[in-house]
Amino acid sequence: MLNQHTVLGQLRLLVEMTDEEAHAALPFCAAATEQLLPKLKRDDDGELLHRTDPRLSRAAACAALVMLLNRRENSEGDGVESFKAGDITVNKRGQAARDRLRIAMDERDAVMADVAELLRDNRWAFEARRIT
């Protein structure tokens, strides 16, 4: 079943985190779930078709990871780790955080491609209607 807790479980398989970090990641899991649910295919009665497919939890977890890493990247300011006034030495964080974000985005895109068959294609304006 796709919900924020199953997504958090998948996220914890992707990234090692403490219980406190997991608690902080829960809103990102909820947001990723809420973004994915409207995209799921529905049957003729409007019920979600593939909500229990485990690939969806992994896709939402990858999306949550991208949100989480993006938030960390943006909240860490200008990337300055240390500053020394004597001989003016400024150390900036390396490319590692941006590389992690890029890798997470690539993984998210790959997983979303894997679940594409479970999602509605909203690029078309026509919908099938049953006439009774």
C-alpha positions in Angstrom: 0.0 0.0 0.0 1.4 3.4 -1.0 1.5 5.7 2.0 4.1 7.9 3.7 5.2 5.1 6.1 5.9 2.6 3.4 7.8 5.3 1.5 9.8 6.1 4.6 10.6 2.4 4.9 11.9 2.4 1.3 13.8 5.6 1.9 15.6 4.0 4.9 16.7 1.2 2.6 18.2 3.8 0.2 19.8 5.9 2.9 21.1 5.1 6.3 19.4 7.4 8.8 18.8 7.6 12.5 15.2 7.5 13.9 15.4 11.3 14.4 16.5 11.8 10.8 13.7 9.4 9.7 11.2 11.5 11.6 12.5 14.6 9.9 12.2 12.9 6.5 8.6 11.8 7.0 7.1 15.1 5.6 9.2 14.6 2.4 7.8 11.0 2.2 4.2 12.4 2.6 4.8 15.0 -0.1 6.3 12.5 -2.5 3.3 10.2 -1.9 0.8 13.0 -2.5 2.6 13.9 -5.8 2.5 10.3 -7.0 -1.1 9.3 -6.0 -2.9 11.6 -8.5 -0.8 10.1 -11.3 -1.9 6.5 -10.8 -4.2 4.9 -13.3 -7.8 4.4 -12.2 -10.4 1.9 -13.2 -13.8 2.8 -14.6 -15.2 3.4 -11.1 -12.3 5.8 -10.3 -10.5 3.5 -8.0 -6.7 3.4 -8.0 -5.4 0.3 -9.9 -1.9 -0.3 -8.8 -1.7 1.3 -5.3 -0.2 -1.9 -3.8 2.6 -2.3 -6.4 5.9 -2.1 -4.4 7.7 -0.2 -7.2 5.5 2.8 -6.4 6.9 3.0 -2.8 10.4 2.9 -4.2 9.6 5.6 -6.8 8.1 7.8 -4.1 11.1 7.2 -1.9 13.5 8.3 -4.6 11.4 11.4 -5.1 11.5 12.1 -1.3 15.3 11.6 -1.3 15.7 14.2 -4.1 13.5 16.6 -2.1 15.5 15.9 1.1 18.9 16.4 -0.6 17.7 19.5 -2.4 16.5 20.9 0.9 19.8 20.2 2.6 21.7 21.7 -0.3 19.6 24.9 -0.2 19.7 25.2 3.6 23.4 25.0 4.0 24.0 28.5 2.8 27.0 29.3 0.5 28.8 26.1 1.2 31.6 27.6 3.3 32.9 25.0 5.8 35.6 27.0 7.5 37.2 30.4 7.3 40.6 31.5 8.5 41.4 35.2 8.7 45.2 34.9 9.1 46.2 33.9 5.6 42.7 34.2 4.3 41.8 30.5 3.8 38.3 29.7 2.9 37.3 26.1 2.6 34.2 25.3 0.7 32.4 22.0 0.6 33.3 20.0 -2.4 31.1 18.9 -5.2 29.9 15.9 -3.1 26.5 17.3 -2.1 25.7 18.3 -5.6 26.9 14.9 -6.9 24.7 13.1 -4.4 21.7 15.2 -5.5 22.5 14.5 -9.2 22.8 10.7 -8.5 19.5 10.7 -6.6 17.8 12.6 -9.5 19.1 10.1 -12.0 17.8 7.2 -9.8 14.4 8.9 -9.4 14.1 9.3 -13.1 15.1 5.7 -13.8 12.6 4.4 -11.2 9.8 6.6 -12.5 10.5 5.2 -16.0 10.1 1.8 -14.5 6.7 2.6 -13.1 5.5 4.6 -16.1 3.1 1.8 -17.1 1.3 2.3 -13.8 0.8 6.0 -14.3 -1.7 8.0 -16.4 -0.4 9.8 -19.4 -1.7 13.3 -18.9 -0.1 14.6 -22.0 -3.3 13.7 -24.0 -6.4 15.8 -23.8 -8.8 12.9 -24.8 -10.2 10.4 -22.3 -12.1 7.3 -23.0 -15.7 7.6 -21.9 -18.1 4.7 -21.6 -21.5 5.4 -23.0 -24.3 3.5 -21.3 
